[in-house]
Amino acid sequence: MNCIIVDDEPLARNEMESLIREVSSLEILMKFSNAFAAKEYLAKNEVDLLFLDIEMPGLNGVDFAASIPGKCLTIFTTAYPQYALRSYELDAIDYLLKPIDKVRLEKAIRKAEMYNKLLSDDTAKNTIELNTNDFFFIKSDRRTHKLYFADILYIEGLKDYVIIYTQNQKLMTAMNLKTIHQKIPQSLFFRVSKSFLVNMERVTSFDNHTVYLGETDIPLGDIYRNDFVKSYAEGHGDNQ
């Protein structure tokens, strides 16, 4: 798996390169001081993963990320926490605050490698075959899986795919988040941001910006917060 680094600060680029080499075997193709040069490179080369600063002159990282094509994944690296929710709307793999923590970086890279593998697999034929009140069948990795709704923790949208998380597995299907939400019980699964559906029975707590499912934290978007709080207080209910 390869990557590029985009940051307007030379010291930050070099530090990121050193950290990446220390915690992973990623092939670092290039380093760029601005998003325009990186965008030109992406147009001519296949890149798996992008480490992207946000506050840069000319074209900032958020606007650049919105235009990234294909299966290139993004990890934001920034000193500014206020863009975190926006990053999830752009299907970012992770959002790392400077100074970059080595353990967090390693975790983000592992997540990116897992997504890259899933995106590289043959997922074109993954579909929901049948759903009942309690479970549904889904084709994934050339096998048919029976999934009970109660066993699903949350569902994440990633570009044109969704990843279904249970206690023991992750299954990917070529379907957007809105479509799969229409095929599962909306009284049980609530949309909490552009990229996430959560099983309301698995929610253990929440605050203004995060929904917690045990040790897992899911971003809570501003436009979804009031409906989520109301639904959770009322013991759930339909949502769109």
Wavefront OBJ file of the C-alpha trace (Angstrom):
o trace
v 0.000 0.000 0.000
v 1.394 3.424 -0.917
v 0.802 6.981 0.302
v 1.651 10.658 -0.155
v 2.059 13.431 2.428
v 0.638 16.924 1.930
v 1.622 19.648 4.409
v 2.848 23.204 3.883
v 5.346 22.968 6.765
v 8.661 21.233 5.871
v 9.265 20.092 9.455
v 5.770 18.566 9.664
v 6.298 16.690 6.379
v 9.591 15.243 7.570
v 8.211 14.279 10.973
v 5.228 12.560 9.356
v 7.518 10.650 7.014
v 9.641 9.451 9.946
v 6.590 8.368 11.945
v 5.045 6.509 9.010
v 8.286 4.612 8.401
v 8.540 3.796 12.096
v 5.063 2.286 12.525
v 4.249 0.823 9.105
v 5.529 -0.574 5.836
v 3.713 1.970 3.681
v 5.501 3.052 0.528
v 5.833 6.852 0.625
v 5.646 7.986 -2.980
v 5.951 11.761 -2.630
v 5.696 14.714 -0.245
v 3.984 17.956 -1.249
v 3.949 21.466 0.209
v 0.545 22.374 -1.259
v -2.699 20.785 -2.376
v -2.409 22.012 -5.980
v 0.741 19.981 -6.601
v -0.783 16.947 -4.875
v -3.936 17.245 -6.960
v -1.892 17.283 -10.157
v 0.022 14.201 -9.001
v -3.185 12.322 -8.128
v -4.535 12.979 -11.617
v -1.629 11.032 -13.129
v -0.800 8.447 -10.473
v -2.611 5.806 -8.436
v -2.380 6.594 -4.721
v -3.879 4.445 -1.968
v -3.635 6.782 1.028
v -3.247 10.512 1.571
v -1.936 12.166 4.753
v -3.429 15.623 4.493
v -2.959 18.847 6.442
v -5.943 21.221 6.509
v -4.777 24.803 7.045
v -2.707 25.442 3.916
v -2.461 28.516 1.665
v -4.274 28.484 -1.647
v -6.367 25.332 -1.453
v -7.095 24.024 2.044
v -7.187 20.335 2.879
v -10.940 20.116 3.377
v -11.753 21.542 -0.057
v -9.049 19.401 -1.634
v -10.354 16.221 0.044
v -13.819 16.860 -1.368
v -12.383 16.506 -4.883
v -10.231 13.408 -4.380
v -11.250 10.751 -6.923
v -11.522 6.989 -6.868
v -10.440 4.761 -4.021
v -7.778 7.049 -2.527
v -8.289 7.154 1.254
v -7.587 10.176 3.460
v -6.154 10.663 6.937
v -6.241 14.284 8.082
v -3.261 15.559 10.082
v -3.901 18.965 11.611
v -3.481 21.173 14.644
v -7.116 22.301 14.449
v -9.807 20.132 16.119
v -12.785 22.080 14.738
v -12.737 20.308 11.367
v -13.227 16.817 12.822
v -16.931 16.409 12.031
v -16.462 17.802 8.548
v -13.738 15.224 7.937
v -16.158 12.338 8.513
v -18.555 13.848 5.997
v -15.707 13.542 3.496
v -15.298 9.821 4.282
v -11.930 10.372 5.953
v -10.336 7.294 7.525
v -9.188 9.244 10.578
v -8.461 12.685 11.992
v -5.130 13.037 13.790
v -4.239 16.093 15.858
v -0.702 17.450 15.867
v 1.635 16.615 17.464
v 0.817 13.205 15.974
v 0.670 10.402 18.511
v 2.547 7.326 17.285
v -0.043 4.873 18.646
v -2.936 6.784 17.056
v -1.094 6.940 13.756
v -0.457 3.213 13.767
v -4.129 2.548 14.521
v -5.233 4.859 11.694
v -2.890 3.168 9.227
v -4.161 -0.289 10.197
v -7.700 0.931 9.609
v -6.712 2.330 6.221
v -5.034 -0.957 5.271
v -8.156 -2.876 6.222
v -10.362 -0.553 4.156
v -7.966 -0.725 1.237
v -8.185 -4.505 1.247
v -11.964 -4.403 1.401
v -12.139 -1.907 -1.446
v -9.767 -4.048 -3.496
v -11.836 -7.206 -3.033
v -14.608 -8.137 -5.442
v -17.585 -6.431 -3.794
v -19.650 -5.747 -6.896
v -22.035 -8.632 -6.212
v -22.548 -7.934 -2.521
v -26.268 -7.437 -1.956
v -28.925 -7.874 0.688
v -30.709 -11.053 -0.342
v -33.545 -11.223 2.162
v -34.528 -9.439 5.322
v -37.036 -10.368 8.023
v -37.951 -8.710 11.312
v -34.920 -10.225 13.022
v -32.199 -10.829 10.455
v -31.107 -10.535 6.854
v -28.765 -12.303 4.453
v -25.952 -10.423 2.792
v -23.430 -11.560 0.192
v -19.855 -10.627 1.051
v -16.488 -12.136 0.122
v -18.262 -14.616 -2.168
v -20.221 -16.030 0.758
v -23.724 -15.471 2.090
v -23.841 -14.304 5.697
v -26.823 -14.365 8.026
v -26.810 -11.267 10.222
v -29.152 -10.666 13.129
v -30.005 -6.993 13.492
v -29.421 -7.211 17.234
v -25.798 -8.261 16.605
v -24.951 -5.214 14.480
v -23.149 -2.479 16.406
v -23.034 0.183 13.728
v -22.776 0.715 9.979
v -20.265 3.034 8.372
v -20.528 4.593 4.936
v -17.281 4.802 2.979
v -17.503 6.317 -0.485
v -19.847 3.992 -2.439
v -19.745 1.176 0.134
v -20.977 0.433 3.610
v -19.172 -1.566 6.274
v -21.305 -3.470 8.760
v -19.667 -3.934 12.164
v -20.659 -6.701 14.556
v -18.845 -7.969 17.625
v -16.870 -10.490 15.586
v -16.696 -9.356 11.974
v -16.809 -6.586 9.392
v -18.727 -7.064 6.164
v -18.646 -4.740 3.180
v -21.225 -4.245 0.474
v -21.432 -1.964 -2.569
v -24.350 0.118 -1.321
v -24.681 3.623 0.064
v -25.781 4.367 3.603
v -29.219 5.684 2.665
v -30.061 2.535 0.680
v -29.110 0.082 3.415
v -30.968 2.191 5.979
v -34.135 1.706 3.966
v -33.671 -2.072 4.098
v -33.188 -2.451 7.865
v -35.431 -1.501 10.832
v -35.298 2.281 11.156
v -36.743 1.994 14.648
v -33.507 0.252 15.675
v -30.852 1.948 13.534
v -30.431 5.705 13.771
v -28.403 7.940 11.508
v -26.115 10.073 13.659
v -23.970 11.639 10.929
v -23.542 11.563 7.189
v -21.358 8.465 7.483
v -22.770 6.425 10.392
v -25.831 4.463 11.484
v -25.851 3.143 15.058
v -27.832 0.384 16.714
v -29.739 2.330 19.367
v -29.825 -0.691 21.657
v -26.016 -0.637 21.710
v -25.653 3.035 22.661
v -24.235 3.326 26.181
v -23.857 7.142 26.393
v -23.457 10.297 24.337
v -22.391 13.937 24.528
v -22.801 16.900 22.197
v -20.455 15.539 19.552
v -20.081 11.805 20.137
v -22.185 8.661 20.520
v -20.548 5.881 22.525
v -21.099 2.165 21.981
v -19.028 0.803 24.823
v -15.401 1.564 23.898
v -16.349 2.672 20.380
v -17.038 6.362 19.731
v -19.058 7.548 16.740
v -19.255 11.216 15.646
v -22.629 12.901 16.213
v -23.398 15.483 13.535
v -24.987 18.811 14.385
v -27.998 18.336 12.112
v -28.726 14.896 13.603
v -28.212 15.741 17.301
v -31.684 16.956 18.304
v -33.491 14.079 16.609
v -31.078 11.583 18.120
v -31.508 12.933 21.655
v -35.291 12.970 21.280
v -35.391 9.454 19.843
v -33.058 8.059 22.489
v -35.053 9.654 25.294
v -38.292 8.253 23.881
v -36.891 4.764 23.493
v -36.008 5.210 19.809
v -38.331 5.639 16.845
v -38.263 6.069 13.072
v -35.766 8.425 11.478
v -34.770 9.165 7.916
l 1 2 3 4 5 6 7 8 9 10 11 12 13 14 15 16 17 18 19 20 21 22 23 24 25 26 27 28 29 30 31 32 33 34 35 36 37 38 39 40 41 42 43 44 45 46 47 48 49 50 51 52 53 54 55 56 57 58 59 60 61 62 63 64 65 66 67 68 69 70 71 72 73 74 75 76 77 78 79 80 81 82 83 84 85 86 87 88 89 90 91 92 93 94 95 96 97 98 99 100 101 102 103 104 105 106 107 108 109 110 111 112 113 114 115 116 117 118 119 120 121 122 123 124 125 126 127 128 129 130 131 132 133 134 135 136 137 138 139 140 141 142 143 144 145 146 147 148 149 150 151 152 153 154 155 156 157 158 159 160 161 162 163 164 165 166 167 168 169 170 171 172 173 174 175 176 177 178 179 180 181 182 183 184 185 186 187 188 189 190 191 192 193 194 195 196 197 198 199 200 201 202 203 204 205 206 207 208 209 210 211 212 213 214 215 216 217 218 219 220 221 222 223 224 225 226 227 228 229 230 231 232 233 234 235 236 237 238 239 240
